């Protein structure tokens, strides 16, 4: 159920981003992507699976979540944006 909830929230963020006036691109640069991925890989909520590392809060695959401009860490302290 939590994965579905975060899927809907991510989808709404994506739609909001598509209609925003300040959009320039959809993907972050490689440096930012790697910084986000390193933060996630050092998080105590990281879930390892045979399909790839996943966020323990939202269930997203980190390989993809860290690539998009409109994504952010779902933890209370927002480790990255």
C-alpha positions as protocol buffer text, in pm:
chain_id: "A"
residue {
  index: 1
  type: UNK
  ca { x: 0 y: 0 z: 0 }
}
residue {
  index: 2
  type: UNK
  ca { x: 282 y: 246 z: 82 }
}
residue {
  index: 3
  type: UNK
  ca { x: 434 y: 196 z: -264 }
}
residue {
  index: 4
  type: UNK
  ca { x: 102 y: 284 z: -428 }
}
residue {
  index: 5
  type: UNK
  ca { x: 69 y: 597 z: -212 }
}
residue {
  index: 6
  type: UNK
  ca { x: 416 y: 720 z: -309 }
}
residue {
  index: 7
  type: UNK
  ca { x: 359 y: 624 z: -671 }
}
residue {
  index: 8
  type: UNK
  ca { x: 55 y: 852 z: -679 }
}
residue {
  index: 9
  type: UNK
  ca { x: 247 y: 1132 z: -506 }
}
residue {
  index: 10
  type: UNK
  ca { x: 538 y: 1099 z: -750 }
}
residue {
  index: 11
  type: UNK
  ca { x: 301 y: 1096 z: -1046 }
}
residue {
  index: 12
  type: UNK
  ca { x: 133 y: 1414 z: -921 }
}
residue {
  index: 13
  type: UNK
  ca { x: 474 y: 1579 z: -875 }
}
residue {
  index: 14
  type: UNK
  ca { x: 562 y: 1485 z: -1230 }
}
residue {
  index: 15
  type: UNK
  ca { x: 239 y: 1634 z: -1368 }
}
residue {
  index: 16
  type: UNK
  ca { x: 292 y: 1950 z: -1163 }
}
residue {
  index: 17
  type: UNK
  ca { x: 647 y: 1975 z: -1299 }
}
residue {
  index: 18
  type: UNK
  ca { x: 529 y: 1932 z: -1659 }
}
residue {
  index: 19
  type: UNK
  ca { x: 297 y: 2228 z: -1626 }
}
residue {
  index: 20
  type: UNK
  ca { x: 536 y: 2453 z: -1434 }
}
residue {
  index: 21
  type: UNK
  ca { x: 682 y: 2752 z: -1611 }
}
residue {
  index: 22
  type: UNK
  ca { x: 1036 y: 2712 z: -1479 }
}
residue {
  index: 23
  type: UNK
  ca { x: 1100 y: 2363 z: -1613 }
}
residue {
  index: 24
  type: UNK
  ca { x: 1420 y: 2330 z: -1810 }
}
residue {
  index: 25
  type: UNK
  ca { x: 1493 y: 1960 z: -1808 }
}
residue {
  index: 26
  type: UNK
  ca { x: 1363 y: 1644 z: -1647 }
}
residue {
  index: 27
  type: UNK
  ca { x: 1687 y: 1474 z: -1539 }
}
residue {
  index: 28
  type: UNK
  ca { x: 1954 y: 1596 z: -1299 }
}
residue {
  index: 29
  type: UNK
  ca { x: 2319 y: 1597 z: -1403 }
}
residue {
  index: 30
  type: UNK
  ca { x: 2538 y: 1293 z: -1330 }
}
residue {
  index: 31
  type: UNK
  ca { x: 2712 y: 1462 z: -1036 }
}
residue {
  index: 32
  type: UNK
  ca { x: 2383 y: 1534 z: -858 }
}
residue {
  index: 33
  type: UNK
  ca { x: 2254 y: 1186 z: -937 }
}
residue {
  index: 34
  type: UNK
  ca { x: 2565 y: 1027 z: -785 }
}
residue {
  index: 35
  type: UNK
  ca { x: 2546 y: 1251 z: -476 }
}
residue {
  index: 36
  type: UNK
  ca { x: 2183 y: 1152 z: -420 }
}
residue {
  index: 37
  type: UNK
  ca { x: 2259 y: 785 z: -477 }
}
residue {
  index: 38
  type: UNK
  ca { x: 2548 y: 793 z: -227 }
}
residue {
  index: 39
  type: UNK
  ca { x: 2323 y: 953 z: 36 }
}
residue {
  index: 40
  type: UNK
  ca { x: 2063 y: 681 z: -21 }
}
residue {
  index: 41
  type: UNK
  ca { x: 2318 y: 398 z: -14 }
}
residue {
  index: 42
  type: UNK
  ca { x: 2437 y: 518 z: 329 }
}
residue {
  index: 43
  type: UNK
  ca { x: 2085 y: 549 z: 468 }
}
residue {
  index: 44
  type: UNK
  ca { x: 1977 y: 304 z: 736 }
}
residue {
  index: 45
  type: UNK
  ca { x: 1638 y: 264 z: 561 }
}
residue {
  index: 46
  type: UNK
  ca { x: 1792 y: 123 z: 241 }
}
residue {
  index: 47
  type: UNK
  ca { x: 1633 y: -205 z: 130 }
}
residue {
  index: 48
  type: UNK
  ca { x: 1837 y: -444 z: -80 }
}
residue {
  index: 49
  type: UNK
  ca { x: 1653 y: -664 z: -326 }
}
residue {
  index: 50
  type: UNK
  ca { x: 1741 y: -884 z: -620 }
}
residue {
  index: 51
  type: UNK
  ca { x: 1597 y: -619 z: -853 }
}
residue {
  index: 52
  type: UNK
  ca { x: 1804 y: -333 z: -706 }
}
residue {
  index: 53
  type: UNK
  ca { x: 1830 y: -105 z: -407 }
}
residue {
  index: 54
  type: UNK
  ca { x: 1502 y: 45 z: -291 }
}
residue {
  index: 55
  type: UNK
  ca { x: 1400 y: 325 z: -59 }
}
residue {
  index: 56
  type: UNK
  ca { x: 1268 y: 185 z: 269 }
}
residue {
  index: 57
  type: UNK
  ca { x: 1009 y: 460 z: 296 }
}
residue {
  index: 58
  type: UNK
  ca { x: 850 y: 489 z: -48 }
}
residue {
  index: 59
  type: UNK
  ca { x: 972 y: 165 z: -208 }
}
residue {
  index: 60
  type: UNK
  ca { x: 1110 y: 340 z: -518 }
}
residue {
  index: 61
  type: UNK
  ca { x: 1410 y: 197 z: -697 }
}
residue {
  index: 62
  type: UNK
  ca { x: 1698 y: 430 z: -618 }
}
residue {
  index: 63
  type: UNK
  ca { x: 1856 y: 389 z: -960 }
}
residue {
  index: 64
  type: UNK
  ca { x: 1558 y: 577 z: -1106 }
}
residue {
  index: 65
  type: UNK
  ca { x: 1439 y: 796 z: -818 }
}
residue {
  index: 66
  type: UNK
  ca { x: 1772 y: 979 z: -797 }
}
residue {
  index: 67
  type: UNK
  ca { x: 1764 y: 1076 z: -1169 }
}
residue {
  index: 68
  type: UNK
  ca { x: 1459 y: 1303 z: -1180 }
}
residue {
  index: 69
  type: UNK
  ca { x: 1462 y: 1677 z: -1104 }
}
residue {
  index: 70
  type: UNK
  ca { x: 1127 y: 1675 z: -927 }
}
residue {
  index: 71
  type: UNK
  ca { x: 1213 y: 1388 z: -688 }
}
residue {
  index: 72
  type: UNK
  ca { x: 1319 y: 1430 z: -326 }
}
residue {
  index: 73
  type: UNK
  ca { x: 1407 y: 1214 z: -30 }
}
residue {
  index: 74
  type: UNK
  ca { x: 1082 y: 1108 z: 143 }
}
residue {
  index: 75
  type: UNK
  ca { x: 1234 y: 1102 z: 493 }
}
residue {
  index: 76
  type: UNK
  ca { x: 1131 y: 1361 z: 749 }
}
residue {
  index: 77
  type: UNK
  ca { x: 1466 y: 1541 z: 730 }
}
residue {
  index: 78
  type: UNK
  ca { x: 1474 y: 1546 z: 345 }
}
residue {
  index: 79
  type: UNK
  ca { x: 1833 y: 1429 z: 300 }
}
residue {
  index: 80
  type: UNK
  ca { x: 1831 y: 1550 z: -61 }
}
residue {
  index: 81
  type: UNK
  ca { x: 1610 y: 1745 z: -302 }
}
